Amino acid sequence: MDFSLSPEQQERNSHLARFAQDFAATCAKDPQSSSGFSRPQWDRLCAMGLAGLPLPETYGGTAAGALETIQSYETIARHIPDLGLLFSLCAHLFACVIPVWRGGTDSQKADWLPAMAQGRKIAANAISEEGSGSDVFAMKTRAEKQGGQYILNGTKRFITNAPVADMLVAYARTDATSSFFGISCFVLPTDHPGVTISAEESKSGLRSSPWGSVHFQDCALPESFRIGPEGAGASLFHESMVWERCCLFSIYLGAMERILALCLEHARTRVQFGRHIGANQAISNRLVDMRLKIETARLLLYKAAWLYDQGKPCEQTVALSKIWIAESAVQIGQDAMQIFGGEAMTATHPVNRFLNDAMPARIFSGSSEMQREIVARAMKLR
């Protein structure tokens, strides 16, 4: 496996790093900039091509592979502390753009992808329901075929980007007698008749990433809004989750690097009992463990992306990397809190903010428990 960057990729990541540093500096001048979703900041990120990286140039992308996409988002997150905004962008790209790209007809791709790749249309992935989170096949939303259209009825919950979305990639059951082949995927504008969106309660983490509920009430969709064949929804969702579990977690990889840098600076400059605290083994051991977690996380994540790009089986490695990065991010956040002490208890402190942003990583895109089930099946234990 070769994870080295070409000269062109190195230059592009250097350009992204400079952009991210300037972006972060601009946001720092406005303390309220990260308290909620910012469309101007979204537009600025999308102007860098981040909303469509893997897409072919025909649709506004750069044809980046999974590994190159990971390295781009890792670079951005190393400097931009607003993980909520980056999370929203990743949810748009991996959970919404990918299914349309992979399953759409040429006409559907031409209609939807350019605006999605440019970020002009924000997308939300409407799949989770009250009783259907990890258990996707328990969804109750129905799409009944009537003539040349489908009638959708049901409610989706905890949908990232829903309150600000221009379009939905929605999943509904089209065959009550089947599980995997009983779900279909649809794309539609949020102002389509029969669609109502309401905001969920505010979150403790990823606060600048809005979420909400999506209600379908006798929502009539033409067949041309269906992505892929009827019953292909589960397959499209699975493909999008491979991308999301792999590539989205690169933002946590970059963020962990940023937190480690803050902790190292603090450990070298904070003096207690006549010496800097980094000289104490209790502190230095935490910092070494942080470095160990980050380096192993990078190798595991890069391996998962490399396997995907090579067309090799990667699901087990993707699941392992998702578990390790999510658990490592939380542990690094907790260790950073100990290193900074009372200073980090303020809500606006970067370490406090990171820990709150890290906690959901063990839940979304398939919980750590579900990832362990995937690995257990790969080990032939199920």
Residue pairs with C-beta under 8 A, 6 or more apart in sequence:
1 302
1 303
1 306
3 67
3 302
3 306
5 13
5 71
9 68
9 71
12 72
13 71
13 72
13 75
16 48
16 72
16 75
16 76
17 75
17 78
17 79
19 48
19 76
20 75
20 76
20 78
20 79
20 80
21 79
23 41
23 44
23 45
23 79
23 80
24 79
24 80
24 81
27 33
27 34
27 41
27 80
27 81
27 82
31 348
33 41
33 82
34 81
34 82
34 84
34 85
34 207
34 208
35 207
35 208
36 207
36 208
36 210
37 84
37 85
37 88
37 163
37 164
37 208
37 209
37 210
38 85
38 208
39 164
41 82
41 85
42 85
42 88
42 89
42 119
42 122
43 119
45 51
45 76
45 85
45 86
45 89
45 119
46 89
46 118
46 119
46 120
47 119
49 60
49 61
49 62
49 117
50 72
50 73
50 76
50 89
50 93
51 89
51 92
51 93
51 97
51 116
51 117
51 118
51 119
52 59
52 60
52 61
52 62
52 93
52 97
52 113
52 116
52 117
52 118
53 61
53 62
53 64
53 68
53 69
53 72
53 93
54 61
54 63
54 64
54 65
54 66
54 69
54 93
54 98
54 101
54 243
55 61
55 62
55 63
55 97
55 101
55 113
55 117
56 63
57 63
59 101
59 109
59 110
59 113
59 114
59 117
60 113
60 114
60 117
60 118
61 117
64 72
65 305
65 308
65 309
66 243
66 246
66 247
66 304
66 305
66 306
66 308
66 309
67 302
67 305
67 306
67 309
69 247
69 250
69 305
70 246
70 247
70 250
70 253
70 301
70 302
70 305
71 250
73 86
73 90
73 247
73 248
73 250
73 251
73 254
74 250
74 251
74 253
74 254
74 257
74 298
75 254
76 86
76 251
76 254
77 83
77 86
77 250
77 251
77 252
77 253
77 254
77 255
77 258
78 254
78 255
78 257
78 258
79 254
79 258
80 86
81 255
81 258
81 350
81 353
81 354
82 208
83 206
83 251
83 252
83 255
83 354
83 357
84 205
84 206
84 207
84 208
84 209
84 357
85 208
85 209
86 251
87 160
87 206
87 209
87 248
87 251
87 357
88 122
88 160
88 161
88 208
88 209
88 210
89 119
90 244
90 247
90 248
90 251
91 124
91 125
91 160
91 161
91 209
91 244
91 248
92 116
92 119
92 122
92 123
92 124
92 161
93 247
94 240
94 243
94 244
94 247
94 248
95 125
95 160
95 169
95 240
95 241
95 244
96 116
96 123
96 124
96 125
96 167
96 169
96 240
97 113
97 116
97 117
97 123
98 239
98 240
98 243
98 244
99 169
99 185
99 227
99 228
99 236
99 237
99 239
99 240
100 108
100 109
100 112
100 113
100 116
100 169
100 187
100 227
101 109
101 113
102 236
102 239
102 240
103 185
103 227
103 228
103 232
103 236
104 112
104 113
104 187
104 227
104 228
107 224
108 187
108 224
108 227
112 121
112 167
112 187
115 121
116 123
116 167
120 166
121 166
121 167
122 161
122 164
122 165
122 166
122 167
123 161
123 165
123 166
123 167
123 168
123 169
124 159
124 160
124 161
124 162
124 165
124 167
124 168
124 169
124 190
124 214
125 159
125 160
125 161
125 168
125 169
125 240
126 156
126 159
126 162
126 168
126 169
126 170
126 171
126 214
127 136
127 139
127 156
127 159
127 170
127 171
127 237
128 156
128 157
128 158
128 159
129 138
129 139
129 140
129 141
129 154
129 155
129 156
129 157
130 155
130 157
131 138
131 140
132 138
132 139
132 140
133 158
134 366
134 367
134 369
134 370
136 171
136 183
136 234
136 237
137 179
137 180
137 182
137 183
137 234
139 154
139 171
139 172
139 173
139 183
140 154
140 173
141 152
141 153
141 154
141 155
141 156
141 170
141 171
141 172
141 173
141 216
142 152
142 153
142 154
142 172
142 173
142 174
142 176
143 150
143 151
143 152
143 172
143 173
143 174
143 184
143 186
143 221
144 150
144 151
144 153
144 174
145 174
145 230
148 222
148 223
149 220
149 221
149 222
149 223
150 172
150 174
150 184
150 186
150 220
150 221
150 223
150 225
150 226
151 218
151 219
151 220
151 221
152 170
152 172
152 186
152 194
152 216
152 218
152 219
152 220
152 221
153 216
153 217
153 218
153 219
154 172
154 215
154 216
155 213
155 214
155 215
155 216
156 162
156 170
156 213
156 214
156 215
156 216
157 200
157 213
158 200
158 211
158 213
159 211
159 212
159 213
159 214
160 209
160 210
160 211
161 209
161 210
161 211
162 168
162 197
162 199
162 210
162 211
162 212
162 213
162 214
163 197
163 199
163 210
163 211
163 212
164 210
165 190
165 197
166 189
166 190
167 187
167 188
167 189
167 190
168 186
168 187
168 188
168 189
168 190
168 195
168 214
169 185
169 186
169 187
169 227
170 185
170 186
170 187
170 188
170 214
170 216
171 183
171 184
171 185
171 186
171 233
171 237
172 183
172 184
172 186
172 216
172 233
173 182
173 183
173 184
174 182
174 183
174 184
174 230
174 231
174 233
175 181
175 182
175 230
175 231
176 182
178 231
179 234
180 234
180 235
181 231
181 234
182 231
182 234
183 231
183 233
183 234
183 237
184 226
184 228
184 230
184 231
184 232
184 233
185 226
185 227
185 228
185 232
185 233
185 236
185 237
186 221
186 225
186 226
186 227
187 225
187 227
188 195
188 219
188 221
188 225
190 197
192 219
192 221
193 219
193 220
194 216
194 217
194 218
194 219
194 220
195 214
195 215
195 216
195 219
196 214
196 215
196 217
197 212
197 213
197 214
197 215
198 212
198 213
198 215
199 210
199 211
199 212
200 211
200 212
200 213
203 209
203 211
203 360
204 356
204 359
205 356
205 357
205 358
205 359
205 360
206 356
206 357
206 360
207 356
227 233
227 236
228 235
228 236
241 365
241 366
242 308
242 314
242 315
242 318
244 365
245 318
245 319
245 321
245 322
245 365
245 366
245 371
246 301
246 304
246 305
246 308
246 314
246 318
246 321
246 322
247 305
248 365
249 301
249 321
249 322
249 325
249 326
249 361
250 301
252 325
252 326
252 329
252 358
252 361
253 294
253 297
253 298
253 301
253 325
255 329
255 354
255 357
255 358
256 290
256 293
256 294
256 297
256 328
256 329
256 332
257 294
258 350
258 354
259 290
259 332
259 333
259 336
259 350
259 351
259 354
260 287
260 290
260 291
260 294
260 332
262 336
262 350
262 351
263 286
263 287
263 290
263 335
263 336
263 339
263 340
263 351
264 278
264 287
266 277
266 339
266 340
267 276
267 277
267 278
267 283
267 284
267 287
267 339
268 276
268 278
269 276
270 276
270 277
271 277
277 283
277 339
278 284
278 287
283 339
286 335
286 338
286 339
287 339
289 335
290 332
290 335
290 336
293 324
293 328
293 331
293 332
294 328
294 332
296 324
297 321
297 324
297 325
297 328
300 317
300 320
300 321
300 324
300 325
301 321
301 325
303 317
303 321
304 314
304 317
304 318
304 320
304 321
307 313
307 314
307 317
308 314
308 318
315 374
315 378
316 374
316 375
316 378
319 366
319 371
319 372
319 374
319 375
319 378
320 371
320 375
322 365
322 366
322 368
322 371
323 368
323 371
323 372
323 375
325 361
326 358
326 361
326 362
326 368
327 362
327 368
329 354
329 358
329 361
330 355
330 358
330 359
330 361
330 362
332 358
333 351
333 354
333 355
333 358
333 359
334 355
336 344
336 351
336 354
336 355
337 344
337 345
337 351
337 352
337 355
340 349
340 351
343 349
344 351
344 352
345 352
346 352
347 353
362 368
366 374
373 382
376 382
